[in-house]
Amino acid sequence: MPSIDAAPTNSSANVPILDVSLLDGSDADHRQFVLDLRDALVSSGFLYVKNHGIPESTIAAVHAEATKLFSLPREDKVKFATSLNKSFLGWVELGSEVTYGKVDMREAMEMGFEIPPAQPNEPIWLNVQGPNNFPPESLMPGFREFMLGYQDKCLDLGMKLLHAMSETLDLPPTHFDDLWLDSRPTHHFKLNKYPTVDLAANPECAGRLGVAHHQDEDILTVLWQDDTGGLQIQNYDGQWVDVPPVPGTMVINIGDYWETLTSGRYVSTSHRVLLNTSGKDRISFPFFMMPK
C-alpha cells in the first residue's frame, strides 16, 4: 500500500464516488476499495458512497418526516426546543445558531441515541449525553421510533467504513472498535432545513451562509442531501469546491477526531453551505459518528 505520509497535492474539484458493495466482494475488490478510500481521504477528506445499504424508501421517509416536522407551527415546535433539554437536543429555531460569528440560515432538529439522564452522583457534564427531546406522539406519531431506527442504519454504515478506514492505516479492521465500550453512545443526528431566501425581498441576507465554514468534530459523517445543492468543501489550494447532489449516494467526510487519531495523516476538511436562493427549501440530514 502506498505511504500515507506523502504531502497531499490534489486540488481537483472531483469528489470520488466509491461503491461500498466492493467491501463484500472478492479480496481484490475489497483491497481496491480500501486503496480508493485512502486516496479520497488524503486528497479531500470527502467522498460519495453508493450501494451503501440504506434503502431509498427509508431515506424518502426521513425526508417526509423532516418536512412534516419543520412545517409544524412555531408554537408547537418551541415545546420541544433545545432550550428545554439539558442535552441540548430538540428543535433549533432559524437564526439561533452562530458559526464562526456568522448567523446560520438554518432550522434544525437535534437528536441522538436514547441515553438515560445523568444521576445526581455522576459528573455534571454527563448531562450533555442524556435523553432526547422528541416531539410528542400527538404531533409526530412514530417519529421517535423511526428516527432511532434510521440512526442505527447510519451507524452500521459508519462502522463498515471505519473498518475500511482502519485498513488504510494497515491496522486490523476492528482496531478502533473499543472507542465504543461505553453505555452512553454520543453519536448525533440532525435534520436540517435551509429555507429559500428571496434576496430582492430580503437584502439584509446578502452575504450570509446556510452555515459558515467549519470542520466536523466527529470521526466520520454520513450525510444525505436533497437535489437543491449548496454544499462546498475547501480544497488544498484554498478554493471552495461544490459537492453537488448525486442520486443514490451518501456524502461521507472525516472529522477532527479522526484527524487526531491519525496524528494528522488524514485532515478534517473545512466545508460550508451556501445561502439557499434556489426557490425551494433545502433538506439535509447528517449523522455524526462520535467516540464515547
FENZI-V357228 format. One record per helix or strand. SS is the DSSP state (H for helix, E for strand). FROM is the first residue (numbers start at 1). TO is the last residue. If there is no record, write none. Layout:
((SS/FROM/TO) (SS/FROM/TO))
//
This chain:
((E/17/19) (H/20/24) (H/27/43) (E/46/50) (H/56/70) (H/74/80) (E/81/81) (H/82/84) (E/90/92) (E/98/99) (E/102/103) (E/107/112) (H/124/129) (H/143/168) (H/177/180) (E/188/194) (H/203/205) (E/209/214) (E/220/225) (E/231/234) (E/240/242) (E/249/254) (H/256/261) (E/271/274) (E/282/289))
//
